[in-house]
Amino acid sequence: MLRVQISQLNRVLARSYATAAPPHALVFLEHRQGDLDSASLSALTAASQLGGQVTGLVVGSPEEVPSVVEKARRLNGLNTLLHCASPQYSTPLPETVSPLLEKLLSQNSPFTHVVSAHSSSAKSILPRVAAKLDVPAVSDITSLEHDAASGSTTFTRLIYAGNAISTVRASSSIPIKFFTVRSTAFAAAGAGDAAESEVNALDSVEVSDVPTEHISTSLTKSDRPDLGVASRVVSGGRALKNAETFQSTLYPLADALGAAVGASRAAVDAGYADNSLQVGQTGKVVAPELYMALGISGAIQHLAGMKDSKLIVAVNKVSASLQHCQTPVIRLQDPDAPIFQVADVGLVADLFEVVPELVEKLKQ
């Protein structure tokens, strides 16, 4: 009798541990001109780390969606792909896309998580849907861990311009956990030759009297790599003096390296570069293999956007003592500029002499 009772108790305990629903993530896949955004591929990688099913969602115009679906269905880690095409989704607006997500997530939804890149579009859409469903959202996460037993998910995210790490736990009492992903913290998911994911179409949710109208999209066209995904970045600061000097100094070096061009906020505010090139807390967060900071002192807001780079090279000319140096510096006169505290290689010299010489060396 005792053995029977223990056996029955074990079955009860087993059932209690199985009450947490297995994770099932919905990933909002963004795209532009028929190509998936690389940041969304990083969001897919993050969703795969939850350890459950992963469903992708592609929304767009009838002209673009078919080609995007063909590319997305072959992505590694994707089990199912949902797509919805409508003229009103040609330029996804929060007011038009949110009702579709609300409908998808409201009635007996199988999804436990909603994931997207930390893009300007997703930052407008996901919190809006989360508020409608009366659940919280966690933004710009750098890591995650899901506890299958309890159904809770723990995230980390940077705060105070990257100087502290906040750990946030979303308990099982939150039915759907919304979060956006810092793309530089997760590798981009690739396409595989294995079995393709299941593809299903969704009916659009038409919205009348949309209060917001998309007027136009202005994109900076360049033959150089995109700043957000480039493996090499050359950035300039206010020391470049003006827009003409910024271009004549940085562009030859960037072309010689096959690098993207970035700028500090001071350079952007001074009109040296377009704001699409701004690197930092209020600009783009990058983590390339090589980051060259030229004439950048290293304000905390700028460091927050680039200090995860694999190799940081700083060139800056200032005047002070050599004390408190923590960076190997070549021909150095002063390591006190904040940029040298995160740099792997620092060169205190006149960048207008160093950069042309470096370009000549690279061309040889």
PyMOL commands that set and color helices and strands:
alter all, ss='L'
color gray80, all
select helices_A, chain A and resi 2-17+38-48+65-72+87-89+94-106+120-132+183-185+238-240+243-257+265-269+275-277+300-303+338-341+351-363
alter helices_A, ss='H'
color red, helices_A
select strands_A, chain A and resi 24-29+31-32+35-36+53-60+80-85+113-117+137-147+152-159+164-170+177-181+198-201+232-236+260-263+290-294+311-315+329-330+345-347
alter strands_A, ss='S'
color yellow, strands_A
deselect
rebuild
show_as cartoon
